[in-house]
């Protein structure tokens, strides 16, 4: 039974230490919301996790409809995103633990419209970049059921705080059609942080159906009370009248959430997991206002995972593949729709899949 805990709990849920990140233009940021559920059979000790994630986003959607003409005309926005989340977890006893996560992020964004404009074609394409530390998160976790009495399943609750340690005003150069070069804040999707102090809520659970088969579920929500961070969206220029009127001249500080559920199969030291994963930025926050520029949206993905458990070390690989991408209406879209009587809905670029690989070990 103790081995089953190690394999199913540590390898199944810590192994899927895939964090919430930007999914292209939808700025779902890396906040270290790794489902660090831990092993209820372990009384004390430290655990380290290093999770790497990469994706390329380039397919544009309005709602769930892909804007295929963007690729055909070569006007698509291409984001390359890589992050390394470093998490240290201290297990105090069989029920309580504390985790600290620091993300290291590297982003590149290639576009036409931010520089010379789509009308100029390939000559207008340039890239902006960002690199550095993201927003740090500290979270406390507790098993709700006594692990010594509930061997087949359990639920872990977590509460945390996200600190604005990431640079949310990161700047790079924009090359304009008239030959000028402007220094200004990069797009919201590749900013290293959001500029807000947030609060996180998590639920992580598992249930062992048999010695080899189990199920799991995770839920994470980040509450960001701050409405706007004051960073201009004009890319070094002057905000236009429309942006000012509909509150998109500065960036918002948005909530975000993630939910996962699936089943697992264990054979020897290997675990194979399959499930669904939802990541989203809502158009309205739970606390605070909704003004400011944001690209709300949702990604529903199929998430296969394979892991290998060797004593105190766990290796894992996860490749969530998008099943549905949905760029929903933002607060400003709704305001413009009400004013004009015509539905307004912006677009966003999404990835087909992401690659997550990492290692977790105890000492």
Residue frames as qw, qx, qy, qz and C-alpha x, y, z in Angstrom:
[[0.000, 0.884, 0.467, 0.000, 0.00, 0.00, 0.00],
 [0.306, -0.776, 0.104, 0.542, 2.85, 2.37, 0.76],
 [0.371, -0.107, 0.607, 0.695, 4.31, 1.73, -2.70],
 [0.182, 0.642, 0.677, 0.310, 0.90, 2.41, -4.18],
 [0.143, -0.913, -0.207, 0.320, 0.84, 5.80, -2.44],
 [0.351, -0.547, 0.379, 0.659, 4.24, 6.65, -3.84],
 [0.307, 0.123, 0.731, 0.597, 3.36, 5.60, -7.37],
 [0.077, 0.691, 0.665, 0.270, -0.16, 6.94, -7.64],
 [0.190, -0.922, -0.254, 0.221, 0.05, 10.06, -5.55],
 [0.343, -0.657, 0.311, 0.594, 3.61, 11.25, -6.11],
 [0.333, -0.076, 0.697, 0.630, 3.99, 9.99, -9.68],
 [0.192, 0.596, 0.729, 0.277, 0.47, 10.71, -10.86],
 [0.044, -0.936, -0.347, -0.030, -0.19, 14.13, -9.49],
 [0.340, -0.772, 0.242, 0.481, 3.18, 15.66, -8.65],
 [0.522, -0.004, 0.622, 0.583, 4.40, 14.30, -11.97],
 [0.227, 0.697, 0.527, 0.429, 1.71, 16.31, -13.70],
 [0.345, -0.617, -0.190, 0.681, 3.37, 19.36, -12.25],
 [0.297, 0.415, 0.444, 0.736, 2.38, 21.20, -15.40],
 [0.103, -0.459, -0.369, 0.802, 1.73, 24.76, -14.51],
 [0.330, 0.827, 0.451, -0.057, -0.65, 27.31, -15.83],
 [0.388, -0.271, 0.305, 0.826, 1.10, 29.42, -18.47],
 [0.366, 0.530, -0.134, -0.753, 0.26, 31.73, -21.29],
 [0.642, 0.284, 0.700, 0.133, -1.52, 29.78, -24.00],
 [0.392, 0.476, 0.421, 0.665, -0.34, 32.06, -26.77],
 [0.009, 0.452, 0.050, 0.891, -2.05, 35.45, -26.67],
 [0.643, -0.636, -0.272, -0.329, -4.29, 34.43, -23.78],
 [0.179, 0.612, -0.568, 0.520, -2.10, 35.48, -20.85],
 [0.882, -0.437, -0.118, -0.133, -2.52, 32.51, -18.54],
 [0.143, 0.804, -0.518, 0.254, 0.66, 33.10, -16.60],
 [0.717, 0.052, -0.635, 0.284, 3.15, 30.84, -14.91],
 [0.376, -0.687, 0.236, -0.575, 2.37, 31.19, -11.23],
 [0.115, 0.323, -0.890, 0.301, 3.72, 27.88, -10.02],
 [0.731, -0.111, 0.256, -0.623, 0.27, 26.42, -9.49],
 [0.414, 0.255, -0.868, -0.098, 1.79, 22.98, -9.64],
 [0.810, -0.372, -0.182, -0.414, -0.55, 20.43, -8.17],
 [0.260, 0.458, -0.757, 0.386, 1.99, 19.66, -5.47],
 [0.780, -0.392, -0.224, -0.433, -0.21, 17.13, -3.77],
 [0.135, -0.578, 0.727, -0.344, 2.62, 15.27, -2.08],
 [0.584, -0.014, -0.810, -0.045, 2.68, 11.79, -0.57],
 [0.596, -0.616, 0.028, -0.514, 0.45, 11.32, 2.50],
 [0.941, -0.226, -0.207, 0.144, 2.64, 8.46, 3.67],
 [0.572, 0.316, -0.265, 0.709, 5.64, 10.78, 4.06],
 [0.436, -0.743, -0.413, 0.296, 5.88, 12.43, 7.46],
 [0.185, -0.888, 0.106, 0.408, 8.70, 14.95, 7.02],
 [0.644, -0.073, 0.469, 0.600, 11.26, 16.11, 4.50],
 [0.153, 0.633, -0.186, -0.736, 11.95, 18.30, 1.47],
 [0.664, 0.397, 0.598, 0.210, 10.89, 17.84, -2.10],
 [0.019, -0.549, 0.301, 0.779, 12.25, 19.69, -5.16],
 [0.633, 0.517, 0.572, 0.070, 10.59, 19.89, -8.54],
 [0.077, -0.459, 0.388, 0.795, 11.96, 21.30, -11.81],
 [0.556, 0.539, 0.630, -0.060, 9.29, 21.60, -14.48],
 [0.128, -0.277, 0.450, 0.839, 10.06, 22.71, -18.04],
 [0.481, 0.611, 0.604, -0.176, 7.34, 23.84, -20.44],
 [0.099, -0.295, 0.447, 0.839, 7.46, 24.95, -24.06],
 [0.484, 0.578, 0.656, -0.031, 4.86, 25.78, -26.70],
 [0.127, -0.071, 0.396, 0.907, 4.47, 27.66, -29.94],
 [0.318, 0.636, 0.602, -0.363, 1.21, 29.54, -30.53],
 [0.084, -0.214, 0.467, 0.854, 0.23, 30.75, -33.98],
 [0.067, -0.415, -0.813, -0.404, -3.36, 29.71, -34.73],
 [0.153, -0.049, 0.188, -0.969, -5.87, 32.56, -34.32],
 [0.137, -0.469, -0.871, -0.057, -9.40, 32.08, -32.98],
 [0.305, -0.202, 0.083, -0.927, -12.45, 34.30, -32.54],
 [0.841, -0.156, 0.180, -0.486, -14.67, 32.34, -30.21],
 [0.754, -0.182, 0.626, 0.085, -14.10, 28.73, -31.28],
 [0.732, 0.658, 0.176, 0.027, -13.73, 29.61, -34.98],
 [0.646, -0.303, 0.299, 0.634, -10.20, 29.45, -36.36],
 [0.296, 0.885, -0.046, -0.356, -9.15, 32.42, -38.48],
 [0.846, 0.037, 0.392, 0.360, -7.30, 30.39, -41.11],
 [0.472, 0.829, 0.104, 0.281, -6.75, 33.42, -43.35],
 [0.316, -0.902, 0.289, 0.058, -4.15, 34.69, -40.86],
 [0.675, -0.313, 0.586, 0.321, -1.79, 31.86, -41.76],
 [0.654, 0.529, 0.464, 0.278, -2.70, 32.00, -45.44],
 [0.240, 0.931, 0.044, 0.271, -1.80, 35.70, -45.57],
 [0.693, 0.093, -0.357, 0.619, 1.18, 35.25, -43.21],
 [0.132, -0.658, 0.103, -0.735, -0.17, 37.83, -40.77],
 [0.786, -0.478, -0.390, -0.030, -0.34, 35.46, -37.81],
 [0.234, -0.794, 0.448, -0.339, 1.27, 36.29, -34.47],
 [0.851, 0.076, -0.501, 0.137, 3.79, 33.67, -33.36],
 [0.425, -0.752, 0.379, -0.332, 4.69, 33.27, -29.70],
 [0.731, 0.140, -0.627, 0.229, 7.45, 30.95, -28.49],
 [0.488, -0.700, 0.222, -0.472, 7.20, 30.43, -24.74],
 [0.714, 0.067, -0.640, 0.277, 9.58, 28.54, -22.43],
 [0.416, -0.717, 0.244, -0.503, 9.50, 28.43, -18.66],
 [0.558, 0.070, -0.758, 0.329, 11.28, 26.63, -15.85],
 [0.565, -0.660, -0.017, -0.494, 9.33, 26.40, -12.61],
 [0.420, 0.236, -0.748, 0.457, 11.46, 25.63, -9.57],
 [0.643, -0.560, -0.130, -0.506, 9.40, 24.44, -6.59],
 [0.250, 0.230, -0.807, 0.482, 10.66, 23.62, -3.09],
 [0.680, -0.460, -0.293, -0.491, 8.16, 21.85, -0.82],
 [0.021, 0.327, -0.779, 0.535, 8.61, 21.27, 2.90],
 [0.681, -0.350, -0.569, -0.299, 6.53, 18.42, 4.38],
 [0.234, -0.553, 0.491, -0.631, 6.06, 19.06, 8.09],
 [0.465, -0.075, 0.819, -0.327, 4.09, 15.89, 8.84],
 [0.277, 0.221, 0.900, 0.255, 1.65, 13.53, 7.10],
 [0.191, 0.761, 0.616, -0.065, -0.93, 16.30, 6.61],
 [0.032, 0.958, 0.052, -0.279, 0.76, 19.70, 6.30],
 [0.690, 0.061, 0.287, 0.661, 3.21, 21.07, 3.72],
 [0.064, 0.885, 0.028, -0.461, 4.43, 24.41, 2.37],
 [0.715, 0.296, 0.403, 0.488, 5.57, 25.08, -1.21],
 [0.022, -0.803, 0.114, 0.585, 7.50, 27.99, -2.76],
 [0.715, 0.404, 0.465, 0.331, 7.70, 28.34, -6.55],
 [0.060, -0.719, 0.226, 0.654, 9.91, 30.63, -8.62],
 [0.764, 0.527, 0.357, 0.105, 9.36, 30.68, -12.41],
 [0.255, -0.499, 0.427, 0.710, 12.12, 31.55, -14.87],
 [0.593, 0.643, 0.460, -0.155, 10.57, 32.65, -18.19],
 [0.208, -0.341, 0.505, 0.765, 11.82, 33.25, -21.73],
 [0.511, 0.638, 0.545, -0.188, 9.39, 34.48, -24.42],
 [0.166, -0.199, 0.472, 0.843, 9.65, 35.59, -28.05],
 [0.430, 0.646, 0.538, -0.329, 6.81, 37.21, -30.00],
 [0.239, -0.079, 0.565, 0.785, 6.87, 37.68, -33.78],
 [0.306, 0.706, 0.594, -0.235, 4.26, 39.84, -35.54],
 [0.332, 0.400, 0.373, 0.769, 3.56, 42.33, -38.30],
 [0.156, -0.818, -0.426, -0.353, 0.79, 44.48, -36.84],
 [0.545, -0.760, -0.138, 0.326, 2.85, 45.64, -33.84],
 [0.492, -0.337, 0.308, 0.741, 5.61, 46.91, -36.12],
 [0.034, -0.145, 0.435, 0.888, 5.23, 48.10, -39.74],
 [0.607, 0.267, 0.211, -0.718, 1.69, 46.77, -40.07],
 [0.713, 0.162, 0.682, -0.009, 0.06, 43.84, -41.87],
 [0.583, 0.782, 0.110, -0.190, -0.17, 45.78, -45.15],
 [0.090, 0.814, -0.548, -0.173, 3.62, 45.80, -45.57],
 [0.928, 0.196, -0.308, -0.077, 3.85, 42.02, -45.61],
 [0.904, -0.153, -0.227, 0.329, 6.94, 40.06, -44.58],
 [0.413, 0.478, -0.211, 0.746, 9.14, 43.17, -44.44],
 [0.361, -0.653, 0.103, -0.658, 7.18, 44.35, -41.40],
 [0.890, -0.352, -0.287, -0.038, 7.72, 41.20, -39.32],
 [0.183, 0.582, -0.583, 0.536, 9.90, 41.74, -36.26],
 [0.700, -0.324, -0.626, 0.114, 10.23, 40.11, -32.86],
 [0.270, -0.707, 0.323, -0.568, 10.04, 41.27, -29.26],
 [0.677, 0.007, -0.702, 0.219, 11.39, 39.28, -26.34],
 [0.474, -0.709, 0.231, -0.469, 11.22, 38.99, -22.57],
 [0.746, 0.072, -0.610, 0.256, 13.38, 37.07, -20.11],
 [0.052, -0.465, 0.515, -0.718, 13.55, 36.91, -16.33],
 [0.023, -0.134, -0.889, 0.437, 11.89, 35.82, -13.10],
 [0.319, -0.480, -0.577, -0.579, 8.11, 35.53, -13.03],
 [0.489, -0.562, 0.126, -0.655, 5.68, 35.98, -10.15],
 [0.182, 0.203, -0.895, 0.353, 6.64, 34.00, -7.04],
 [0.690, -0.386, -0.265, -0.551, 4.02, 31.94, -5.23],
 [0.009, 0.227, -0.848, 0.479, 3.88, 30.55, -1.68],
 [0.706, -0.229, -0.322, -0.588, 1.16, 28.03, -0.75],
 [0.286, -0.269, 0.815, -0.426, 0.25, 25.91, 2.27],
 [0.632, -0.004, -0.629, -0.452, -1.41, 22.50, 1.85],
 [0.397, -0.221, 0.739, -0.498, -3.32, 20.14, 4.12],
 [0.286, -0.123, -0.910, -0.274, -4.80, 16.69, 3.63],
 [0.514, -0.330, 0.012, -0.792, -8.44, 16.92, 4.70],
 [0.934, -0.231, -0.149, -0.229, -8.68, 13.26, 5.68],
 [0.523, -0.646, 0.556, -0.005, -6.32, 11.43, 8.03],
 [0.534, 0.513, -0.628, -0.239, -3.94, 9.48, 5.73],
 [0.064, -0.266, 0.929, -0.247, -3.50, 6.77, 8.38],
 [0.476, 0.251, 0.712, -0.451, -7.23, 5.97, 8.19],
 [0.655, 0.653, 0.171, -0.339, -8.07, 6.70, 4.56],
 [0.534, -0.339, 0.637, 0.440, -5.77, 4.59, 2.41],
 [0.542, 0.416, 0.659, 0.313, -7.65, 4.47, -0.89],
 [0.252, 0.676, 0.321, 0.613, -8.19, 8.17, -1.45],
 [0.346, -0.569, -0.326, 0.671, -7.86, 11.65, -0.06],
 [0.240, 0.869, 0.267, 0.340, -8.36, 15.36, -0.79],
 [0.533, -0.244, -0.138, 0.798, -5.75, 18.05, -0.32],
 [0.082, 0.948, 0.299, 0.070, -6.65, 21.75, 0.04],
 [0.596, -0.037, -0.004, 0.802, -4.23, 24.58, -0.60],
 [0.014, 0.973, 0.225, -0.054, -4.20, 28.33, 0.02],
 [0.684, -0.052, 0.111, 0.719, -1.51, 30.62, -1.27],
 [0.048, 0.905, 0.056, -0.420, -0.33, 34.09, -2.18],
 [0.701, 0.426, 0.253, 0.513, 1.15, 35.24, -5.49],
 [0.296, -0.749, -0.002, 0.593, 3.62, 38.11, -5.28],
 [0.546, 0.833, 0.083, -0.020, 4.32, 40.57, -8.14],
 [0.567, -0.568, 0.408, 0.436, 8.01, 39.68, -8.44],
 [0.608, 0.298, 0.547, 0.492, 7.91, 39.36, -12.25],
 [0.080, -0.300, 0.161, 0.937, 8.62, 42.45, -14.38],
 [0.362, 0.620, 0.692, -0.078, 5.18, 43.48, -15.69],
 [0.218, 0.911, -0.003, -0.349, 6.62, 46.52, -17.55],
 [0.651, -0.192, 0.537, 0.501, 9.17, 44.66, -19.67],
 [0.372, 0.820, -0.029, -0.435, 10.13, 46.69, -22.77],
 [0.637, -0.007, 0.568, 0.521, 11.57, 46.03, -26.20],
 [0.028, 0.401, -0.292, -0.868, 11.84, 47.84, -29.55],
 [0.555, 0.569, 0.594, -0.121, 9.05, 48.21, -32.12],
 [0.279, -0.171, 0.495, 0.805, 9.94, 49.02, -35.75],
 [0.391, 0.647, 0.411, -0.510, 7.40, 51.30, -37.43],
 [0.655, 0.563, 0.441, 0.246, 6.52, 51.78, -41.13],
 [0.194, 0.976, -0.029, 0.095, 7.95, 55.32, -41.17],
 [0.645, 0.459, -0.421, 0.443, 11.35, 54.01, -40.14],
 [0.281, -0.661, 0.396, -0.572, 11.09, 55.05, -36.49],
 [0.599, -0.049, -0.773, 0.204, 11.98, 52.70, -33.66],
 [0.460, -0.620, 0.090, -0.629, 9.99, 52.95, -30.42],
 [0.264, 0.108, -0.868, 0.407, 10.84, 51.48, -27.04],
 [0.571, -0.294, 0.045, -0.765, 7.72, 50.34, -25.21],
 [0.577, -0.191, 0.707, -0.362, 6.12, 47.60, -23.10],
 [0.135, 0.099, -0.910, -0.380, 5.87, 44.25, -24.87],
 [0.590, -0.260, -0.473, -0.600, 2.53, 42.56, -25.40],
 [0.641, -0.444, 0.333, -0.529, 0.63, 41.35, -22.35],
 [0.984, 0.033, -0.107, -0.138, 1.05, 37.72, -23.42],
 [0.797, 0.243, -0.337, 0.437, 4.86, 37.82, -22.99],
 [0.199, -0.756, 0.320, -0.535, 5.11, 40.05, -19.93],
 [0.401, 0.198, -0.832, 0.329, 6.89, 38.25, -17.08],
 [0.072, -0.302, -0.771, 0.555, 4.28, 39.18, -14.46],
 [0.038, -0.681, -0.615, -0.395, 0.88, 40.84, -14.12],
 [0.081, 0.422, -0.189, 0.883, 1.71, 43.43, -11.45],
 [0.616, -0.501, -0.081, -0.602, -0.82, 42.20, -8.91],
 [0.118, -0.249, 0.869, -0.411, -0.75, 40.49, -5.53],
 [0.688, -0.088, -0.440, -0.570, -3.09, 37.53, -5.86],
 [0.512, -0.276, 0.693, -0.428, -4.51, 34.72, -3.75],
 [0.464, 0.194, -0.783, -0.366, -4.77, 31.08, -4.79],
 [0.736, -0.138, 0.458, -0.479, -7.15, 28.29, -3.89],
 [0.391, 0.338, -0.813, -0.268, -6.47, 24.64, -4.76],
 [0.833, -0.143, 0.397, -0.358, -8.07, 21.22, -4.40],
 [0.360, 0.452, -0.794, -0.188, -6.11, 18.09, -5.28],
 [0.785, -0.153, 0.420, -0.430, -7.54, 14.60, -4.97],
 [0.342, 0.321, -0.847, -0.249, -6.97, 10.94, -5.82],
 [0.811, -0.133, 0.363, -0.439, -8.74, 7.62, -5.41],
 [0.011, 0.358, -0.913, -0.194, -7.28, 4.13, -5.90],
 [0.814, 0.065, -0.144, -0.559, -9.81, 1.87, -7.61],
 [0.994, -0.056, -0.067, 0.070, -7.44, -1.11, -7.53],
 [0.707, -0.473, 0.226, 0.475, -3.75, -1.87, -7.10],
 [0.505, 0.057, 0.455, 0.731, -3.04, -0.66, -10.65],
 [0.072, 0.595, 0.496, 0.628, -5.88, 1.74, -11.51],
 [0.213, -0.519, -0.453, 0.693, -6.63, 5.13, -9.97],
 [0.181, 0.794, 0.398, 0.423, -8.34, 8.45, -10.70],
 [0.394, -0.296, -0.221, 0.841, -7.34, 12.02, -9.85],
 [0.117, 0.849, 0.407, 0.316, -8.66, 15.58, -9.98],
 [0.427, -0.240, -0.163, 0.857, -7.17, 19.05, -9.49],
 [0.090, 0.878, 0.387, 0.266, -8.62, 22.54, -9.33],
 [0.469, -0.244, -0.111, 0.841, -6.76, 25.86, -9.08],
 [0.117, 0.879, 0.369, 0.277, -8.03, 29.45, -9.03],
 [0.438, -0.067, -0.146, 0.885, -6.04, 32.67, -8.83],
 [0.049, -0.901, -0.430, 0.033, -7.92, 35.70, -7.50],
 [0.454, 0.115, 0.028, 0.883, -6.32, 38.99, -8.61],
 [0.060, -0.778, -0.507, 0.366, -8.04, 41.92, -6.81],
 [0.130, -0.526, 0.196, 0.817, -6.08, 44.61, -8.67],
 [0.613, 0.657, 0.354, -0.260, -7.99, 45.83, -11.72],
 [0.635, 0.740, -0.064, 0.215, -5.26, 47.44, -13.90],
 [0.772, -0.345, -0.013, 0.534, -1.49, 47.68, -13.56],
 [0.016, -0.907, 0.032, 0.419, -1.04, 50.99, -15.41],
 [0.435, -0.276, 0.626, 0.585, 1.20, 49.57, -18.17],
 [0.433, 0.553, -0.142, -0.698, 0.44, 51.07, -21.59],
 [0.750, 0.228, 0.617, 0.071, -0.76, 48.86, -24.44],
 [0.441, 0.868, -0.004, -0.227, 0.37, 51.38, -27.09],
 [0.893, 0.102, 0.156, 0.410, 3.81, 49.73, -27.58],
 [0.496, -0.207, 0.069, 0.841, 5.74, 52.96, -27.07],
 [0.048, 0.405, 0.411, 0.815, 3.16, 55.13, -28.84],
 [0.265, -0.031, 0.320, -0.909, 0.12, 57.10, -27.70],
 [0.240, 0.336, 0.897, -0.160, -3.14, 55.27, -26.90],
 [0.083, -0.271, -0.516, -0.808, -5.92, 56.05, -29.36],
 [0.418, -0.193, 0.154, -0.874, -9.33, 57.43, -28.44],
 [0.808, -0.122, -0.428, -0.385, -11.06, 54.05, -28.80],
 [0.635, 0.020, -0.674, 0.377, -8.64, 52.39, -26.39],
 [0.018, 0.125, -0.458, 0.880, -9.17, 55.14, -23.83],
 [0.576, -0.165, -0.100, -0.794, -12.96, 55.09, -24.22],
 [0.899, -0.127, -0.310, -0.283, -13.23, 51.31, -23.73],
 [0.604, -0.687, 0.376, -0.146, -10.55, 51.03, -21.01],
 [0.966, 0.102, 0.097, 0.216, -7.97, 49.06, -23.03],
 [0.313, 0.867, -0.281, 0.268, -5.18, 51.66, -22.98],
 [0.150, -0.593, 0.729, -0.309, -3.57, 49.88, -20.00],
 [0.488, 0.079, -0.865, -0.085, -3.23, 46.20, -19.12],
 [0.741, -0.475, -0.062, -0.471, -5.62, 44.40, -16.80],
 [0.053, -0.374, 0.874, -0.307, -4.66, 42.11, -13.92],
 [0.730, -0.059, -0.374, -0.569, -6.86, 39.13, -14.63],
 [0.746, -0.264, 0.541, -0.284, -7.97, 36.10, -12.65],
 [0.508, 0.363, -0.720, -0.302, -7.14, 32.66, -14.03],
 [0.751, -0.240, 0.496, -0.365, -8.09, 29.06, -13.31],
 [0.369, 0.347, -0.830, -0.233, -7.29, 25.48, -14.18],
 [0.802, -0.146, 0.398, -0.420, -9.09, 22.14, -13.74],
 [0.338, 0.392, -0.832, -0.200, -7.85, 18.63, -14.45],
 [0.778, -0.132, 0.470, -0.396, -9.32, 15.14, -14.13],
 [0.613, 0.437, -0.604, -0.260, -8.35, 11.73, -15.39],
 [0.957, -0.237, 0.127, -0.113, -7.38, 8.13, -14.74],
 [0.046, 0.729, -0.683, -0.025, -4.10, 6.28, -14.37],
 [0.991, 0.020, -0.119, -0.060, -2.61, 2.86, -14.88],
 [0.269, -0.765, 0.584, -0.034, 0.48, 1.60, -13.06],
 [0.983, 0.149, -0.099, 0.051, 2.79, -1.13, -14.30],
 [0.772, 0.037, -0.204, 0.601, 6.10, -1.67, -12.57],
 [0.353, -0.433, -0.164, 0.813, 7.83, 1.69, -12.09],
 [0.034, 0.143, 0.424, 0.894, 5.87, 3.34, -14.90],
 [0.233, 0.553, 0.615, -0.511, 2.61, 5.24, -14.65],
 [0.097, 0.235, 0.591, 0.766, 0.45, 6.13, -17.64],
 [0.099, 0.524, 0.530, -0.659, -2.16, 8.83, -17.18],
 [0.083, 0.330, 0.573, 0.746, -4.87, 10.22, -19.42],
 [0.047, -0.644, -0.613, 0.456, -7.32, 13.01, -18.72],
 [0.213, 0.796, 0.348, 0.448, -8.77, 16.39, -19.61],
 [0.419, -0.329, -0.207, 0.821, -7.29, 19.76, -18.73],
 [0.115, 0.869, 0.389, 0.285, -8.98, 23.19, -18.82],
 [0.419, -0.273, -0.134, 0.856, -7.07, 26.48, -18.56],
 [0.104, 0.777, 0.507, 0.357, -8.85, 29.81, -18.74],
 [0.143, -0.078, -0.194, 0.968, -8.78, 33.56, -18.29],
 [0.095, 0.688, 0.711, -0.107, -12.32, 34.78, -17.47],
 [0.185, 0.600, 0.254, 0.736, -13.64, 38.05, -18.87],
 [0.396, -0.752, 0.013, -0.527, -14.80, 39.06, -15.35],
 [0.313, 0.293, -0.753, 0.498, -12.89, 38.69, -12.07],
 [0.501, -0.505, -0.696, 0.097, -14.29, 37.42, -8.78],
 [0.371, -0.763, -0.247, 0.469, -12.95, 40.46, -6.92],
 [0.223, -0.463, 0.255, 0.819, -12.17, 43.89, -8.32],
 [0.520, 0.647, 0.058, -0.555, -13.17, 45.45, -11.63],
 [0.799, 0.240, 0.506, 0.219, -12.83, 44.18, -15.20],
 [0.343, 0.928, -0.077, -0.122, -11.39, 47.27, -16.93],
 [0.276, -0.652, 0.640, 0.299, -8.07, 47.12, -18.73],
 [0.623, 0.453, -0.515, -0.376, -6.88, 45.17, -21.75],
 [0.493, -0.254, 0.827, -0.097, -7.11, 41.40, -21.60],
 [0.537, 0.194, -0.646, -0.507, -7.72, 38.52, -24.00],
 [0.648, -0.178, 0.597, -0.437, -10.05, 36.19, -22.12],
 [0.676, 0.314, -0.558, -0.364, -10.21, 32.64, -23.37],
 [0.787, -0.285, 0.486, -0.249, -10.22, 28.94, -22.63],
 [0.413, 0.432, -0.773, -0.212, -8.27, 25.88, -23.74],
 [0.883, -0.171, 0.323, -0.295, -9.66, 22.36, -23.31],
 [0.337, 0.593, -0.722, -0.116, -6.94, 19.77, -23.86],
 [0.978, -0.113, -0.167, -0.049, -6.42, 16.02, -23.75],
 [0.119, -0.814, 0.533, -0.197, -3.51, 15.40, -21.39],
 [0.960, 0.012, -0.265, 0.094, -1.47, 12.18, -21.69],
 [0.210, -0.815, 0.498, -0.210, 1.31, 11.73, -19.12],
 [0.918, 0.034, -0.365, 0.151, 3.99, 9.11, -18.60],
 [0.254, -0.823, 0.419, -0.287, 6.19, 8.95, -15.52],
 [0.797, 0.135, -0.546, 0.220, 8.94, 6.79, -14.11],
 [0.551, -0.770, 0.171, -0.270, 9.47, 6.35, -10.37],
 [0.755, 0.241, -0.493, 0.359, 12.98, 5.40, -9.17],
 [0.489, -0.265, -0.549, 0.624, 13.28, 5.40, -5.39],
 [0.114, -0.681, -0.364, 0.625, 13.04, 9.10, -4.42],
 [0.010, -0.357, 0.372, 0.857, 13.26, 10.46, -7.98],
 [0.532, 0.548, 0.630, -0.142, 10.35, 10.85, -10.38],
 [0.113, -0.217, 0.493, 0.835, 10.71, 11.69, -14.08],
 [0.423, 0.573, 0.653, -0.259, 7.70, 12.73, -16.16],
 [0.072, -0.050, 0.505, 0.859, 6.59, 13.89, -19.59],
 [0.299, 0.607, 0.638, -0.368, 3.21, 15.47, -20.35],
 [0.103, -0.007, 0.499, 0.860, 1.92, 16.70, -23.72],
 [0.330, 0.561, 0.566, -0.505, -1.54, 18.36, -23.45],
 [0.175, 0.150, 0.655, 0.719, -3.09, 18.53, -26.94],
 [0.290, 0.215, 0.181, -0.915, -5.75, 21.19, -27.57],
 [0.204, 0.394, 0.889, 0.115, -9.24, 19.89, -28.32],
 [0.072, 0.853, 0.460, 0.237, -11.00, 23.25, -28.22],
 [0.356, -0.119, -0.125, 0.918, -9.73, 26.84, -28.16],
 [0.046, -0.803, -0.567, -0.178, -12.13, 29.63, -27.38],
 [0.239, 0.052, -0.139, 0.960, -11.36, 33.35, -27.36],
 [0.096, -0.698, -0.700, 0.115, -14.33, 34.75, -25.45],
 [0.076, 0.831, 0.191, 0.517, -15.66, 38.32, -25.34],
 [0.412, -0.027, -0.434, 0.801, -13.75, 40.70, -23.10],
 [0.073, -0.672, -0.496, 0.545, -15.28, 43.43, -20.95],
 [0.032, 0.497, -0.219, -0.839, -14.34, 46.04, -23.57],
 [0.045, -0.094, -0.837, -0.537, -15.78, 43.85, -26.37],
 [0.080, -0.583, -0.801, 0.108, -19.09, 43.81, -24.52],
 [0.038, -0.663, -0.207, 0.719, -19.04, 47.58, -24.05],
 [0.046, 0.318, -0.513, -0.796, -18.39, 48.14, -27.76],
 [0.051, -0.286, -0.909, -0.300, -21.12, 45.66, -28.69],
 [0.046, -0.677, -0.637, 0.366, -23.63, 47.53, -26.53],
 [0.021, -0.617, 0.045, 0.786, -22.62, 50.88, -28.05],
 [0.118, 0.317, -0.611, -0.716, -22.65, 49.81, -31.72],
 [0.793, 0.195, 0.222, -0.533, -25.35, 47.16, -31.74],
 [0.797, 0.432, -0.414, -0.080, -22.93, 44.87, -33.61],
 [0.900, -0.416, 0.063, 0.112, -21.17, 42.03, -31.86],
 [0.264, 0.811, -0.493, 0.172, -17.49, 42.80, -31.27],
 [0.911, -0.362, 0.194, 0.038, -15.11, 40.01, -30.34],
 [0.077, 0.809, -0.566, -0.141, -11.34, 40.09, -30.55],
 [0.919, 0.214, -0.330, -0.003, -9.07, 37.24, -31.54],
 [0.461, -0.706, 0.536, -0.035, -6.16, 35.45, -29.89],
 [0.602, 0.456, -0.650, -0.090, -3.47, 33.02, -31.00],
 [0.821, -0.387, 0.339, -0.248, -3.31, 29.56, -29.40],
 [0.033, -0.483, 0.864, 0.141, -0.94, 26.59, -29.44],
 [0.759, 0.047, -0.536, -0.365, -1.78, 23.13, -30.78],
 [0.876, -0.318, -0.337, 0.130, -0.02, 21.49, -27.85],
 [0.142, -0.855, 0.433, -0.248, 2.54, 22.09, -25.13],
 [0.797, 0.138, -0.542, 0.228, 5.44, 19.95, -23.94],
 [0.473, -0.751, 0.285, -0.362, 6.03, 19.56, -20.20],
 [0.848, 0.105, -0.463, 0.235, 8.97, 17.60, -18.81],
 [0.210, -0.775, 0.363, -0.474, 10.55, 17.53, -15.41],
 [0.609, 0.037, -0.731, 0.304, 11.98, 15.81, -12.42],
 [0.534, -0.681, 0.083, -0.494, 10.87, 15.63, -8.79],
 [0.676, 0.095, -0.657, 0.321, 12.98, 14.27, -5.94],
 [0.616, -0.757, -0.102, -0.196, 12.97, 14.04, -2.14],
 [0.558, 0.326, -0.533, 0.545, 15.76, 14.52, 0.35]]
